[in-house]
């Protein structure tokens, strides 16, 4: 988001893993963290997940994945990786 200058952005777990060069095994942890940012509005992270949507993907195989609308909070608190 910082590179594009936008206040919000849709992301997927795959994009987070790719950005931080994480192994496939970390996907459930990342998804859980993003869900927590969505449900816990008083989290101290500088970002929040405003919306979660399910989308159909046909490559490499047909499946349903989730994408997360991440927004920057007004007050910045250090310590959040995304």
C-alpha positions, 0 to 999 in steps of 0.5 A, spaced: 500 500 500 505 504 501 508 503 494 502 505 491 500 511 495 493 508 496 489 508 503 486 501 502 488 495 498 485 488 496 490 482 498 490 475 498 494 470 503 498 468 497 500 475 496 503 476 503 507 470 503 510 472 496 511 479 499 515 476 505 518 470 502 514 465 507 513 458 506 506 455 504 505 452 511 504 459 514 498 460 510 493 458 515 497 463 520 497 469 515 489 467 514 488 467 522 492 473 523 488 477 517 481 474 520 483 477 527 484 484 524 477 483 521 474 481 527 478 485 533 477 492 531 481 495 537 487 491 535 494 495 536 496 494 529 497 500 524 492 496 519 485 493 519 481 488 515 475 492 513 472 486 508 473 479 507 470 476 500 470 469 497 472 469 490 473 463 485 480 462 482 480 457 476 488 457 475 492 453 477 485 449 479 478 451 480 477 453 487 475 459 492 480 463 496 479 469 500 481 476 499 482 481 504 480 489 504 486 492 508 486 499 510 491 503 514 488 506 521 489 513 523 494 512 528 500 508 527 503 503 532 509 500 530 510 492 531 505 490 525 508 486 519 503 488 514 
